[in-house]
Amino acid sequence: MDNEKQMRVLVLDDDSFMLEFITHLLQELGVSEVLVAENGRSGLYILAGQVADIDLLICDIEMPGMDGIEFLRNIADQDYRGKIALFSGVDANLLKAAERLAVARGLNIIGTLPKPVTIGAIAAMLEKIPISASQISVSDKALQVLDVTDIEHALASDQIGIYYQPKVSAITGYVTGVECLTRWQHARHGCVLSDNFISLVNQAGLINDFTHYVLRKSAEQLHVWLQQSIDLKISVNVSMENLDRFNLPELYEETIKKCGIPVEYVTLEITESKLGKDFAKTLDILTRIRLKGFGLAIDDFGTGYSSMETLKHLPFTELKVDRLFAHGASNDLATRAILESSIKLGRILNLNVVVEGIETEADYRLATELGCDEIQGFFIAKPMPADEFVEWLIAYEAMLDDF
């Protein structure tokens, strides 16, 4: 690769030869800076001393002393937000289990690299790391200075922007809707991804204001698109912390109607792993939301604690299979089996089944073959601002029409 990537990578492995080998591969691929650590404790020490962000952390899970699992637990406890790739020579099922554990701890795992590592596998991993300024998120150190006042100001001054990630029909390939995701356009820190500030919103007690803001802005944009004959549906994430008021269905219905769009064009996505404290109240509110005409999706299906009970009792219309059970399913038998069974379950329950986190053509083809309804992921497109999304949509549909 001729062009140098302005990227910083930290590699953890107890084998000095492997460290040297991977460093060489990364440098061949144009990575500007490679840091190495021979064990978990050294890795923690190096991370603690960084001023600039680490763009990718490559971590062996099998190391003496503090192994990779312990290291990941430590950085998860420190709320580490950087991108991570796991690699090891252990059994593929064990490596996959380590990946699922890391995701369950809230870490941003972008893939696994079985040993022996090839330059092609590392190149594919680096391609998952956006390096344009619009995609670089604020560092953890910068986030530590953000407070409630910053959030309040961001909402009041429209600093929270909405990005739209398309969902396509598994049958036709055409775009059927978008998931509405937030990006904080911070004056000092640039583009801040929602994962980096949503906990602050919750801590500040502003989750109701925040969700209402996102719902309103997304509905206003949909109204504009419908006026332009862009016929799509929108999906908006709703926190369980929102489901604390019995009048919530009326509040959401009023917001949508004021924006001049049909309620049936809006799906609210509820994260499964957060379902639950006052079940009767939750069931009351969600049932009345459905009576108003909203779609209701169970998000991140399979990562919570009571999947079957959740589907049995709550009035969902859509099941979103988490990326953990879609990414790499085309070449991993266990992941494929879970993906296939999740899709079958959704079909049996007459739910619209969306597979998210699709990043490769092989996984895309598998998801369609297994009978899902819609597909979402970077293989289709990344989340985009409204104007960029429209440009992409025109080009994408023109490409489909040419076939």
GICOR-V46416 format. One record per residue. SS is DSSP state (~ for helix, > for strand, _ for the rest). PHI is phi as a letter, one per 30 degrees, with the letter a starting at -180 (none if undefined). PSI is psi as a letter, one per 20 degrees, with the letter a starting at -180 (none if undefined). Layout:
ss=SS phi=PHI psi=PSI
ss=SS phi=PHI psi=PSI
This chain:
ss=_ phi=none psi=p
ss=_ phi=d psi=h
ss=_ phi=d psi=p
ss=_ phi=d psi=p
ss=> phi=d psi=p
ss=> phi=d psi=n
ss=> phi=b psi=q
ss=> phi=c psi=p
ss=> phi=b psi=p
ss=> phi=c psi=p
ss=> phi=c psi=p
ss=> phi=c psi=p
ss=_ phi=a psi=q
ss=_ phi=d psi=i
ss=_ phi=c psi=o
ss=~ phi=d psi=h
ss=~ phi=d psi=g
ss=~ phi=d psi=h
ss=~ phi=d psi=g
ss=~ phi=d psi=h
ss=~ phi=d psi=g
ss=~ phi=d psi=h
ss=~ phi=e psi=g
ss=~ phi=d psi=g
ss=~ phi=d psi=g
ss=~ phi=d psi=g
ss=~ phi=d psi=h
ss=~ phi=d psi=h
ss=_ phi=d psi=j
ss=_ phi=j psi=j
ss=> phi=d psi=p
ss=> phi=d psi=h
ss=> phi=b psi=p
ss=> phi=b psi=p
ss=> phi=c psi=q
ss=> phi=b psi=q
ss=> phi=b psi=p
ss=_ phi=c psi=i
ss=_ phi=a psi=r
ss=~ phi=d psi=h
ss=~ phi=d psi=g
ss=~ phi=d psi=h
ss=~ phi=d psi=g
ss=~ phi=d psi=g
ss=~ phi=d psi=g
ss=~ phi=d psi=g
ss=~ phi=d psi=g
ss=~ phi=d psi=h
ss=_ phi=c psi=j
ss=_ phi=d psi=p
ss=_ phi=c psi=g
ss=_ phi=d psi=q
ss=_ phi=d psi=q
ss=_ phi=d psi=p
ss=_ phi=d psi=h
ss=> phi=b psi=p
ss=> phi=c psi=o
ss=> phi=c psi=o
ss=> phi=b psi=p
ss=> phi=d psi=p
ss=_ phi=c psi=i
ss=_ phi=c psi=n
ss=_ phi=b psi=q
ss=_ phi=d psi=r
ss=_ phi=i psi=c
ss=_ phi=d psi=o
ss=_ phi=d psi=r
ss=~ phi=d psi=h
ss=~ phi=d psi=g
ss=~ phi=d psi=g
ss=~ phi=d psi=g
ss=~ phi=d psi=h
ss=~ phi=d psi=g
ss=~ phi=d psi=g
ss=~ phi=d psi=h
ss=~ phi=d psi=g
ss=~ phi=d psi=h
ss=_ phi=c psi=j
ss=_ phi=i psi=l
ss=_ phi=d psi=p
ss=_ phi=c psi=i
ss=_ phi=d psi=r
ss=> phi=d psi=q
ss=> phi=b psi=p
ss=> phi=c psi=p
ss=> phi=c psi=q
ss=> phi=b psi=q
ss=> phi=a psi=r
ss=_ phi=c psi=j
ss=_ phi=d psi=r
ss=_ phi=e psi=q
ss=~ phi=e psi=h
ss=~ phi=d psi=h
ss=~ phi=d psi=h
ss=~ phi=d psi=g
ss=~ phi=d psi=h
ss=~ phi=d psi=h
ss=~ phi=d psi=h
ss=~ phi=d psi=g
ss=~ phi=d psi=h
ss=~ phi=d psi=g
ss=~ phi=d psi=g
ss=~ phi=d psi=g
ss=~ phi=d psi=h
ss=_ phi=d psi=j
ss=_ phi=j psi=j
ss=_ phi=d psi=q
ss=> phi=c psi=m
ss=> phi=d psi=p
ss=> phi=c psi=i
ss=> phi=l psi=r
ss=> phi=b psi=q
ss=> phi=b psi=n
ss=> phi=d psi=q
ss=_ phi=d psi=q
ss=_ phi=d psi=p
ss=_ phi=d psi=p
ss=_ phi=c psi=q
ss=~ phi=d psi=h
ss=~ phi=d psi=h
ss=~ phi=d psi=g
ss=~ phi=d psi=h
ss=~ phi=e psi=g
ss=~ phi=d psi=h
ss=~ phi=d psi=g
ss=~ phi=d psi=h
ss=_ phi=d psi=i
ss=_ phi=d psi=i
ss=_ phi=c psi=o
ss=_ phi=d psi=p
ss=_ phi=c psi=j
ss=_ phi=d psi=q
ss=~ phi=e psi=h
ss=~ phi=d psi=i
ss=~ phi=c psi=i
ss=_ phi=d psi=p
ss=_ phi=d psi=r
ss=_ phi=d psi=q
ss=_ phi=d psi=q
ss=~ phi=e psi=h
ss=~ phi=d psi=h
ss=~ phi=d psi=h
ss=~ phi=d psi=h
ss=_ phi=d psi=i
ss=_ phi=c psi=i
ss=_ phi=d psi=q
ss=_ phi=b psi=a
ss=~ phi=e psi=h
ss=~ phi=e psi=h
ss=~ phi=d psi=g
ss=~ phi=d psi=g
ss=~ phi=e psi=g
ss=~ phi=d psi=h
ss=~ phi=d psi=g
ss=~ phi=d psi=g
ss=~ phi=d psi=h
ss=_ phi=c psi=j
ss=_ phi=h psi=k
ss=_ phi=d psi=i
ss=> phi=d psi=o
ss=> phi=c psi=q
ss=> phi=c psi=p
ss=> phi=c psi=q
ss=> phi=b psi=p
ss=> phi=c psi=p
ss=> phi=d psi=q
ss=> phi=c psi=p
ss=> phi=c psi=q
ss=> phi=d psi=p
ss=_ phi=d psi=i
ss=_ phi=c psi=g
ss=_ phi=c psi=h
ss=_ phi=i psi=i
ss=_ phi=d psi=q
ss=> phi=d psi=p
ss=> phi=c psi=h
ss=> phi=a psi=a
ss=> phi=b psi=q
ss=> phi=c psi=p
ss=> phi=c psi=o
ss=> phi=c psi=q
ss=> phi=c psi=q
ss=> phi=b psi=p
ss=> phi=c psi=o
ss=> phi=d psi=n
ss=> phi=d psi=p
ss=_ phi=d psi=h
ss=_ phi=c psi=h
ss=_ phi=c psi=j
ss=> phi=i psi=b
ss=> phi=d psi=o
ss=> phi=c psi=p
ss=> phi=d psi=q
ss=~ phi=d psi=h
ss=~ phi=e psi=h
ss=~ phi=d psi=i
ss=_ phi=b psi=i
ss=~ phi=d psi=h
ss=~ phi=d psi=h
ss=~ phi=d psi=h
ss=~ phi=d psi=g
ss=~ phi=d psi=g
ss=~ phi=d psi=h
ss=_ phi=d psi=i
ss=_ phi=i psi=k
ss=_ phi=c psi=j
ss=~ phi=d psi=h
ss=~ phi=d psi=g
ss=~ phi=d psi=g
ss=~ phi=d psi=g
ss=~ phi=d psi=g
ss=~ phi=d psi=h
ss=~ phi=d psi=g
ss=~ phi=d psi=g
ss=~ phi=d psi=g
ss=~ phi=d psi=g
ss=~ phi=d psi=h
ss=~ phi=d psi=g
ss=~ phi=d psi=h
ss=~ phi=d psi=g
ss=~ phi=d psi=h
ss=~ phi=d psi=h
ss=~ phi=e psi=g
ss=~ phi=d psi=g
ss=~ phi=d psi=g
ss=~ phi=d psi=h
ss=~ phi=d psi=h
ss=_ phi=c psi=j
ss=_ phi=i psi=k
ss=_ phi=c psi=n
ss=_ phi=c psi=n
ss=_ phi=b psi=r
ss=> phi=c psi=q
ss=> phi=c psi=q
ss=> phi=b psi=p
ss=> phi=b psi=p
ss=> phi=d psi=p
ss=> phi=b psi=p
ss=_ phi=d psi=q
ss=~ phi=d psi=h
ss=~ phi=d psi=i
ss=~ phi=d psi=h
ss=_ phi=d psi=l
ss=_ phi=b psi=j
ss=_ phi=b psi=p
ss=_ phi=d psi=i
ss=_ phi=c psi=j
ss=~ phi=e psi=g
ss=~ phi=e psi=g
ss=~ phi=d psi=g
ss=~ phi=d psi=g
ss=~ phi=d psi=g
ss=~ phi=d psi=g
ss=~ phi=d psi=g
ss=~ phi=d psi=g
ss=~ phi=d psi=g
ss=~ phi=d psi=h
ss=~ phi=d psi=h
ss=_ phi=d psi=i
ss=_ phi=i psi=k
ss=_ phi=b psi=q
ss=_ phi=d psi=p
ss=~ phi=e psi=h
ss=~ phi=d psi=i
ss=~ phi=d psi=j
ss=> phi=b psi=p
ss=> phi=c psi=p
ss=> phi=c psi=p
ss=> phi=c psi=p
ss=> phi=c psi=p
ss=> phi=d psi=p
ss=~ phi=d psi=g
ss=~ phi=d psi=i
ss=~ phi=c psi=j
ss=_ phi=d psi=p
ss=_ phi=k psi=i
ss=_ phi=d psi=g
ss=_ phi=c psi=n
ss=~ phi=d psi=g
ss=~ phi=d psi=g
ss=~ phi=d psi=g
ss=~ phi=d psi=g
ss=~ phi=d psi=g
ss=~ phi=e psi=g
ss=~ phi=d psi=g
ss=~ phi=d psi=h
ss=~ phi=d psi=g
ss=~ phi=d psi=h
ss=~ phi=d psi=g
ss=~ phi=d psi=h
ss=~ phi=d psi=h
ss=_ phi=d psi=i
ss=_ phi=j psi=i
ss=_ phi=d psi=q
ss=> phi=d psi=q
ss=> phi=b psi=o
ss=> phi=c psi=p
ss=> phi=c psi=o
ss=> phi=d psi=q
ss=> phi=h psi=l
ss=> phi=e psi=p
ss=_ phi=j psi=i
ss=_ phi=c psi=i
ss=_ phi=c psi=a
ss=_ phi=c psi=i
ss=_ phi=b psi=l
ss=~ phi=e psi=g
ss=~ phi=d psi=g
ss=~ phi=d psi=h
ss=~ phi=d psi=g
ss=~ phi=d psi=h
ss=~ phi=d psi=h
ss=~ phi=c psi=h
ss=_ phi=c psi=q
ss=_ phi=d psi=l
ss=_ phi=d psi=q
ss=_ phi=c psi=i
ss=> phi=b psi=q
ss=> phi=c psi=p
ss=> phi=c psi=o
ss=> phi=d psi=p
ss=_ phi=d psi=q
ss=~ phi=e psi=h
ss=~ phi=e psi=h
ss=~ phi=c psi=j
ss=_ phi=b psi=h
ss=_ phi=d psi=o
ss=_ phi=i psi=j
ss=~ phi=d psi=h
ss=~ phi=d psi=h
ss=~ phi=b psi=j
ss=_ phi=b psi=o
ss=~ phi=d psi=g
ss=~ phi=d psi=g
ss=~ phi=d psi=g
ss=~ phi=d psi=g
ss=~ phi=d psi=g
ss=~ phi=d psi=g
ss=~ phi=d psi=g
ss=~ phi=d psi=g
ss=~ phi=d psi=h
ss=~ phi=d psi=g
ss=~ phi=d psi=g
ss=~ phi=d psi=g
ss=~ phi=d psi=g
ss=~ phi=d psi=g
ss=~ phi=d psi=g
ss=~ phi=d psi=h
ss=_ phi=d psi=j
ss=_ phi=i psi=k
ss=_ phi=c psi=q
ss=> phi=d psi=p
ss=> phi=c psi=o
ss=> phi=c psi=p
ss=> phi=c psi=o
ss=_ phi=c psi=r
ss=_ phi=i psi=k
ss=_ phi=d psi=p
ss=_ phi=b psi=i
ss=_ phi=b psi=q
ss=~ phi=d psi=h
ss=~ phi=d psi=g
ss=~ phi=d psi=h
ss=~ phi=d psi=g
ss=~ phi=d psi=h
ss=~ phi=d psi=g
ss=~ phi=e psi=g
ss=~ phi=d psi=g
ss=~ phi=d psi=h
ss=_ phi=d psi=i
ss=_ phi=j psi=k
ss=_ phi=d psi=r
ss=_ phi=c psi=g
ss=> phi=b psi=q
ss=> phi=b psi=q
ss=> phi=b psi=q
ss=_ phi=l psi=r
ss=_ phi=d psi=h
ss=_ phi=d psi=h
ss=_ phi=d psi=f
ss=_ phi=a psi=q
ss=_ phi=d psi=r
ss=_ phi=d psi=q
ss=> phi=b psi=q
ss=_ phi=d psi=r
ss=~ phi=e psi=g
ss=~ phi=d psi=h
ss=~ phi=d psi=h
ss=~ phi=d psi=g
ss=~ phi=d psi=g
ss=~ phi=d psi=g
ss=~ phi=d psi=g
ss=~ phi=d psi=g
ss=~ phi=d psi=g
ss=~ phi=d psi=g
ss=~ phi=d psi=g
ss=~ phi=d psi=h
ss=~ phi=d psi=h
ss=~ phi=d psi=g
ss=~ phi=d psi=h
ss=~ phi=d psi=h
ss=~ phi=d psi=i
ss=_ phi=d psi=none
